[in-house]
Amino acid sequence: MNTIEKFGKALLKSKAKLIMLVVIAILCSATIYAAAANSNTVTLEIDGETTRVVTMRDTAEEILAQVGVTVEENDTLDLSEFSNGAGSVIRLHKSHVFTVADNGADPVSYEGKGTVAQALEQNGIVIAEGDVLNCSLEDQISDNPSILISRAFDIKIVADGETKTVRLASGTVSDALDKAILTIDDNDVISKPLDTVLEADMLIKITRVSYEMKTETVEMNYKTVTKKSGAMYTDQAKIETKGVKGVQTITYQEKYVDGVLTESVATSSVIDKAPVDEVKIVGTKKRAGASTGSGYVLANGRKTISTLTPPSTLQLDGNIPVSYKKKIVGTASAYNCGTHTATGKRVRPGYIAVNPKQIPYGTKMWIVSNDGKYIYGYASAEDTGGFTKWTGSRATLCDLYFPNESSMYAFGRRTVTIYIL
């Protein structure tokens, strides 16, 4: 009986404790729920680093104090996206001391916040095109306490008729060409080696060099081969075989410098048609007559007044040329005076005076009198006749120079035929 009573009392005490524990658990759950219901998650961004904070604080200052962050005098607190509630953002840019060594100068201390670009701008330090830093402008200044700046300088590149300017802080000629986006061919000439270190205001000139192949078909001149014949007189000649020009194709390599042809070199040639040599036969047989100081003795034994030697190509049929350009008939006068002709030559039989408007100086001719008594012979127009100033000068065709007065008076004025050769 006692045992049952003790067990009953113990059971009553256990139920009381259990009820108490349940009550405490309910109270704790209610407290936690209430706390969770009143807390918010706030995004805290400090110098670019983001963390999330669960807080029941209402103000930004309290939330920052909760995580142990102090806002200094030069710091920037951005609350543009902060409100009391979930999803708020607190941005804090801490002010940092950093140094700048600008283009080799001694480091100078500055204070700034945000990115490197913002911190430099805050201190009036301008970064120009081509300038190089030892860090990224997008980095946070807190991560870059020492900034080195290499300032870019101008490099001028002349190519294709234009001048380009690029800015680089360092590098080689090759880097400058890459920056200018210029293509260099193997034949192009660059004024400086590609590995030359760049300097301020350096001038780089590119000369474009190209080669082209060209073919040309040209004629080949034939050679003249001379044969001697004792069956022909020395003043005779004939063509045994007529020369024929050949044809060949020549290949050239042409060099162009900046678009201008500067050199053309023949690299090969192919004979398409070989030339045929011309064979000329000239006589070696002397005629009975010969040239003398007072005239030229013809084959028929007659002697010319002219002391000029006719060309070997001149062939006579008796006293008359076999071939000539034209024939002129008129009156000729004899003269024997003066020392030099109008063309500057010393006077001699064979140099005759003409009207150069009718018969130009240097004209070669053969002259005979129409009465058959005189063969003046081979002559050249070298002087101006005085008859050009006479009234009725059209009646006189030319003046013939004679070696002396007696022969001059003997000839006087006669009708002659001039064969223009």
C-alpha positions, 0 to 999 in steps of 0.5 A: 500500500505504501509502495503504491502511494509513493509511485503515485506521488512521483508520477504527479511530480513528473507530469508537472515538470513535463508541463513546465518544459512544454510551456518554456518551449512554447515561450522560446518559440514565440520569442524566436518567431517574434525576433525573426519576424522583426529582423531584416537582411541588409546588403553591406558594400564596403570598398567593393566587397559585399556582405549580407547582414541580418539585423533588427537595427533600423538605421544605417549607423546602427547596422554599421556599428553592429558589424564594427564598421566606423565611418570616418570623416573623409569616408563616403556613405551612400544610402541612396538604396537604403530603407528600413526593410529587407533588400536595403543596400548600404554602400561605404567608400572608405578614404585611403592614403595612396602614393602616385609615381607619375612618369618616373617622378618621386612618389607623392601621397594622396587620399582618395576613395572608390576605384583607382580611376575615381581616386585619381580623378578626385586628386586631379590626376588625368589618365590620357590615351595610351598611359599605362598604370601598374593596376586597373582603373577599375580596381579599388584604391584600397588594394593599390596603395602605390600607383605607377603611371607611365605616360604615353608619347606620340609616334608618327608613322608615314605609310601609303601617303598618309601620316598616322599618330599613335600613343604608347608609353613604351614598346618597340617599333613593332608595337607601334605598327601593331597599334597603327594596324598596319600590315607589313609585307616581306618586301617593304622597307621600314626606316628602323629595325622592328626591335628599336625601342620607342622614343617620344616624337619618333618618326617611322617611315614605311616604304612599300616595295612590290614586284611584278612580272611583265612579258614583252614581244620585241623585234630582233635586228638582223646583222649585215654581212659584207662580201667582196666581189672582184666582178663588181666595181668599187662604186657598186654594191648589191644585196644578195640576201635581204635581212629579216628581223626576228622576234623574241619574248622577254620577261621582265621583273619590275620593281615598284617603290610606293607605286612608282616603277623604279627598276625593270630587269630582264629575267629571261628571253625566248626567241620566237623567230630567229633573224636572217642576216642580210648579205651585201656584196660590194665591188673591189674592182677599180674603174679606169678613172680616179679622183684627182685634186682638180676633178673626178675622172669618170669611167668614160674618161671625162673629168668633173669640175667638182673636186668632191668624191661621189659616194660609192652608191652613185651609179652613172649611166654615161654622165647621168645618175641612174637614180635620183629624187628629182630633176631641175633645169635652169640657168647657172652662173660661174663664180670664183671669189670668197674664202668660205661658204655661208655654211662655214666651209672653205670654198672649193669646186663642188660647193655651190651657191643656191637660194636656200629657200629653193634648194636647202643647204646640204642638198647633194646633187649631180650637175651637167650642162645641157649643151653637153660641154661641162660635167660639173659633177657631184655637188653640195649646196653650201653657199648663198648665191648673190643672184638672190638679191638681183631683180629677176633672180628667178632666172638663175638656179645656182652659182657654180664655183670654178677653180680659177677665173679663166675657167669661170669666164669660159663657163659664163652662164649656161643652162644646166640640169640638176639631179637631186640625189 
